[in-house]
């Protein structure tokens, strides 16, 4: 007979909640700890035993179709993914998992829809109902006409295209700003080198006459 006792660590599960969606290539992914009955241990002990399962939910922006995947773990403390879990070795999904492990309560990556002047309150609510939370999420839909039609908001195609263009401009501006910062750093390094050369020249000019005077006395 199986009793109704539980042996999982309740403190680990009380705070369990789904992570915010992370961009993973062209998809979105969220993670959540869930408790699931350990049938083998339950059968062995006669006590309803439960285990922690890290579940990934993967979907396309604007879609309500989900793919669920239970992450294969080698250990919980520290959290290590089993190498046999090929899906979590994906170069897009793995970084999202690492961000979840570091802090499951981080806000969505990217720029919130509410901060974009083109967005109305109704548009934001509609997009969020379709699990699109940031401009980056919306930009992923650019060119996906079937998904955009399902959003049922005015000018969805134009909005997605503008979102993508905005990100590209921001990326170019960031690259330009980085280049400008690097150039400024190089100029500052050159100024330091010029000062050091000037100081060295001054020191040498003082040493040479002194050496000449000593030779003259001899």
N, C-alpha and C positions, 0 to 999 in steps of 0.2 A: 504493500500500500504506500502510495506517495503522500507525504505530508504537505502542508501548505506553508512550510518554512522557506525562507529565502536566505541565500548565503552570498549575494553579491554585495559589494561595497556601496551602500546607499548614498554616501556622501559624494561618490563619483558620478552618480546618475542624477542627483537632484538638480544640478546646474546644467544638465545636458540640454543643448539647444542647437538648432541648425545654424550653420555659419551663413554669412551673407554670400550672395553669388559672386564667384570669381570668374574672370574671363580666362578661358582655356582654349586658345586658338580661336576657332569660329564658334565655340560652344560656351555654355555657362555651367558651372559646377558648384554644388554646395555639399557640405559634409555635416553629419550628425551622429552622435553616439546614441545607440539604441540598446535596449536589453532584450536578449533572446534566450529562450530556454535551451540549456545544454542537455540535449537528450541523452547523450552517452553517460554524463556524470549523474544525471537524474536517475537513470536506470541502474547505475552501479550503487548509488547511495540510498535510493528510495526517498530522497529529499528533492523537492523541486529546485534545481540549481539553475542559475542564470549566468550568462556571460555577456560581456560588453562587446558590441559589434560597431565598427566604424563604417557607416553607410554613406556612399557617395550617390548623389542624385545629379544626373547629367541631362541637359536639354539644350535645344536650339533656342535662341532668343525669339520671343513671340509665340513659342509653341507650348502646348500643355502636355505634350508627350514626353514622358520621362524614361530614362534608363537608370535602373538601380544597380549598384555594384557594392558588394561588401568587401572592404579592403582587407587583404590578407596581411596579418601582422605577425612579425617575428617576436616582438615583445611590446609590452605596454609601457614599461618604465625602464629606459627611455623608449619612446614610441619609435619603432623601426618597422618599415614595410618589408614583407617577405619578397626576396628577389623573384619568386615564382609568380608574383602578381604583375603580369605583363602590362595590364592597363595602367597601373599607377607608375609605370616606368615611362609613360608617355611624357615627352618634354614639355607639354602644355599642362597636363593634369598634375604632374608631380610638384611643380612650384606652388600650385593652388593648395595642395595638401599640406605642404610645409608651412604656408601662411596660416592655414587653419590650426595646425599644431601649435604655432607660436602664439596665436591669439584668436580664438573663435569669435570674439566680439568686435573685431575690427569693422569699421564702416565699409560699405561697398567701395571697391576700387574705382577710381575715376571721378568724374564730375557729376554731382547729383543733377537730375533733370530740373529740379526747382530753380537752379541757378541760371538756367538758360532763358533769356528774355523771350524766345520764340515759344516757350511752353506756357500753356494756360493750366489752371488748376485741374480742369476736366481732362486735359491731355495727359497730365502727370498721373492722375488717378487711373486712367485707362491703361496707360503703359505699365504702371506698377501691377495692375491686375493681370497683365500678361507677363509679369516677372521681368520687366525691363526697368532698371532702376537708375541707370546712368547714361550720359551721352555716349560713352564707349559701348554700352550694350546696344543702344539704338543704331550706332554706326555699323555694327556687325550685320544689320539687316539690309544695308545698302545693296541694291541689285537683286534682292530676294523678293520679287513681286508677289509671289503667293503668300508669303508670311506677312508682307506689308498690308495686303488686302484684308487679312484677318484681324488686323489691329482696329479697323473700323474708326479711324480718326482722319480728319481732313488733311489732305496733302502729305500723307504718310511717306510716300516715295520721296518727295522733296525734303522732308524733315530728315529722313535717314541720310540722304545725299549731303545735306548741309552739315549734319553731325559728323559724317566722315571727312568732309572738307575742313571743318573746324579743327578736327584732330590732326589732320595733315599739316595745316598751317601752324598749329601749336607745336607740332614736332619739329617743323622747320625753324620756328622761332627759338625753340629750346636748343637746337643744334647751333644756331647763330649765336645765341647767348653764351653757350659753352665755348665756342670758338673765340668770341670776344674776350671771355674771361681768361682763356689760355694765352691769347696775345698780350693781354694786360700783364699777366704773370711773367711772361717772357720779357716784356719791356722793363718791368720792375727788377728782374734779375740782371738785365743788361745795365741798368742804372747802378745797381750795387757793384757790379764788376768794374764799371767805369770809375766809381769812387775809390774802389780798392786799388785800381791801377794808378789813379792820381795820387793816392796816399803813398803808394810804393815808390813812385817817381820822386815825390818830395823827399822821402826818406833817403833815397839813393843820392839825390842832389846834395843832401847835407853830408853824407858819408864821403863822397868823392873829394870835395874840397879839403876835408880834414886829412884824408890820406895824402893828398898832394902837398899840403903844408908839412906833413911829417917827413916826406921825402926831401923837401927843400931844406929842412934843417939839417938833414944828414949830409 
